[in-house]
């Protein structure tokens, strides 16, 4: 099965974490990876806390002595930044949490003094220092939670197997309260078939509940890694805007090249041929009027064809029906020309802005063209609806599937087009099970 998905721009560049089912959670790699991550938090917290607190405090204390502590603070912050790289790797390996790297360290002014200033003012390093500082109390908590939950699960689940050991110790079972032989009347032992069975059932319950509790605690770990060790919010916004701007420029340049190519190969070639035919007809007008008349007739037909091509080209640039009647009518017209039967349903509370409407129209049109040419489908559907402040267009077919946006230029070009307006395109195309393309644009 082949499934391809693209989400742009600004989405975290990470593969969505697989969610094991409730009954498979105790044996899933995700559960045990998260457990190991939570258990190691305390060790990371101890080392990180010592690094941050000791060296930062020492640096602050030495700063009044001719600013000798500032280089030490800079080294500490750079060490925290490097430790953040290690922590992102730990989250990736154990929790399958892929977090983008922050911007690399940039020294603003040359020289050792410039490095010290840039290091001490490095926001990424300070956020990593905060992460390491918080990891000690949080790591103690997660270590206690993880070990307590799994210890309780193991003890209760295997409690029936421990009964021979209790008999060897001449004890009926695990003592919950009481003073033992001194006051046997007040003792309570988990013994007998009933209480052993109840304990085992509690263990079975914990076996399936513990992974869910581990997952809930690990969610905080994921949030800390993303929030403190990933790119800063403004940095991500700058990157997204840069990508959107580049995509818009590339799309506009591609459209210009396409229009130029269509004019050169179509209407321009016909007009050149028309000029030559009219020139020949002019020369033959006096010598061979009939031949000249025939050539003028042919030239007239060429003019009609050239006008038709120009109209088609203008319609391709911006169809009149889209301007006059909106997406519903424009997409219905496209669906009517499709070689595959297509149903269209458009339900929008208001009309989108002209640029968004145009991008939605062209993207859906190109996807329907792909359905006609490549899918082998016998039916397709187009739905356009609003979800909050986003326009969502879904194009589905029952064809052979296997579409991959990473190969070829067709789908990749559509990705660039929607990216230019801060949109996303996702293509799910399992082999032999049809294709679903979802376009999301600002409404």
Buried (B, 14 or more C-beta within 10 A) or exposed (E): EEBBBBBBBBEBEBEEBEEBEEEEBBEBEBBBBBBBBBBBBBEBBBBBBEBBBEBBEBBEEBBEEEEEBBBBBBBBBBBBBEBBEEBBEBBBEBBBBBBBEBBEBEEEEEEEEEBBBBBBEBEBBBBBBBBBBBBBEBBBBBBEBBBEBBEBBBBBBEBBEBEEEBEEEEEBBBBEEBEEEEEEEEBEBBBEEEBBEBBBEBBEEBBBBBBEEBBEBBEEBBEBBBBBBBBBEEBBEEBBEEBBEBBBEBBEEBBEEEBEEBBEEBBBEBBEBBEEBBEBBEEBBEEEEEEBEEBBEBBEEBBEBBEEBBEEBEEBEEBEBBEEEBBBBBBBBBBEEBEBEBEBEBEBEEEBEEEBBBBBBBBBBBBBBBBBEBBEBEBBBBBBBBEEEEBBBBBBBBBBBBBEBEEEEBBBBBBBBBBBBBBBBBBBBBEEBBBBBBBBBBB
